Amino acid sequence: MKPFEVIPAIDLRGGYVVRLLQGDYMRETRYHDDPVALAQYWVQRGAPRLHIVDLDGARAGYPVQLDLIRRVIRGVAVPVQVGGGVRSEEAVRDLLDAGADRVILGTLAVEQPEAAGALFQKYGEHIALALDVKSGRAATAGWQTVSEMPYLQLAKEMAQRGAQRLIFTQIERDGTLQGVDFEPLIELLKTVSVPVIASGGVRDASDLTVLRALAQSTPLEGVIVGKALYEGA
């Protein structure tokens, strides 16, 4: 059976581990005050990889919690992918130098597609596209803005420009525990041939069962899980 990764999400804001409801900074739940200890907890329970988002960086437009991210990465022995405020090559380099296995960019792909393409070409497997979607369109700037770019069009264009992996987040489902909306995910998996990681709305193990089955015949390779883990679901 093709490997399928279940990846815990560690969203950082002000030094704490939090979850936002549908990306809304006004609807925050704080879950842990020691991100390093929490990262180690998930790894001890079998996490093959961690997904870190610098929420402060996503709003600021550059990585804000670089020192904390470095400490989390040094504290675990699994690969870590990091996003939030990655809008320049300097940000990519800083996060890779901090030990990130993969750096995730989104806003840059919408606003400066040629610059994003150059980074995909240069960094290959070490960079991924954040395909953050609301109402069928790509969201940017820490999900605070929704562009006019249809998500399938952005996915195709960035894959053509060299993106080797897409992280597809359904913003309306994120943090809601409503379950994965499979239809837009399946449309994406029909559209691209590069690996895809799903995110947003996982409710419980039944979602993971369906996703894992879907992965056997599509480019889906994993799923990021946040609130369902933190709520014990």
Secondary structure, DSSP 8 states (H G I E B T S, - for coil): ----EEEEEEEEETTEEEEEETTEEEEEEEEES-HHHHHHHHHHTT-S-EEEEEHHHHHHTS-S-HHHHHHHHHT-SS-EEEESS--SHHHHHHHHHTT-SEEEE-HHHHH-HHHHHHHHHHHGGGEEEEEEEETTEEEETTTTEEEEEEHHHHHHHHHHTT---EEEEETTTTTT-S---HHHHHHHHHH--S-EEEES---SHHHHHHHHHHHTSSSEEEEEE-HHHHTT-
